[in-house]
Amino acid sequence: MIYVLNSLIIPANFDKYKKLKVVLEKISTEEAKEILKNNQFTSAIGHEGTSKLLTDILGVNIPTNRTSVYLEPGDTAIHFFLKERLPEGKVLTKEELEKLQYWLVKSYVQEAEERDREKLAGVI
């Protein structure tokens, strides 16, 4: 499944998986357009201003959909990530968002293999 998210969160399904590996990659607008134009996706964009901006820049309808999603192995997400933190409770319009810098980031979720688990165990 492919998801569109409005932050760089990784909402992993830890009810099913104890450890996952996530690969993050900054992508261009063109790369995001190709992914979304050629595949079915679920929007989890909860604010209208963000969905309007993404619809404009990506050339595909990104509906406002305030829902929870949980990524599992094999899932991909396109993240709209603002380069600055907003004040608490601040909701921006499309016009306000257009003035801010952002990245588009693709994440890909994989189940951690045993050797990955051993490496992770030594980190903490």
C-alpha positions, -999 to +999 in steps of 0.1 A: +000+000+000+011+036-006+002+064+018+005+101+017+013+116+051+018+152+063+048+147+085+078+125+087+062+101+112+064+064+107+031+050+120+043+014+122+020-014+133+037-026+165+008-048+174+020-071+146+057-064+143+082-059+171+110-045+149+109-029+115+134-014+092+125+019+075+144+033+045+140+071+040+148+089+008+144+126-001+126+126-035+118+153-061+083+165-069+085+147-102+094+114-085+064+118-061+041+126-091+052+094-109+046+073-078+012+087-071+000+089-108+009+053-115-004+037-082-034+036-060-028+054-027-044+064+005-042+100+017-039+105+054-035+143+050-056+157+078-056+194+070-073+210+040-045+235+033-020+207+030-042+186+008-049+216-015-012+224-018-002+188-025-029+184-051-015+215-069+022+205-067+017+168-075-010+171-101-032+144-086-061+147-062-049+144-026-081+144-005-083+156+030-086+125+051-081+127+089-075+091+095-050+068+112-029+045+091-004+018+102+025+009+079+036-027+075+064-044+056+061-036+019+043-003+024+056+030+010+047+065+022+052+099+006+057+124+034+052+161+032+077+174+057+079+211+067+115+222+074+103+242+104+082+234+134+049+253+137+036+269+168+014+245+188-021+242+174-013+263+143-032+251+112-020+267+079-039+276+048-026+266+013-013+301+008+006+301+041+021+267+033+033+279-001+056+304+017+074+276+037+102+253+027+095+215+027+109+182+016+091+153+000+104+121+015+096+085+005+097+058+032+097+021+026+090-003+055+107-037+058+106-064+084+138-064+103+159-095+097+177-113+125+210-096+118+193-062+118+177-071+152+212-079+166+226-046+153+197-027+168+200-045+201+236-032+204+227+004+197+209+010+230 
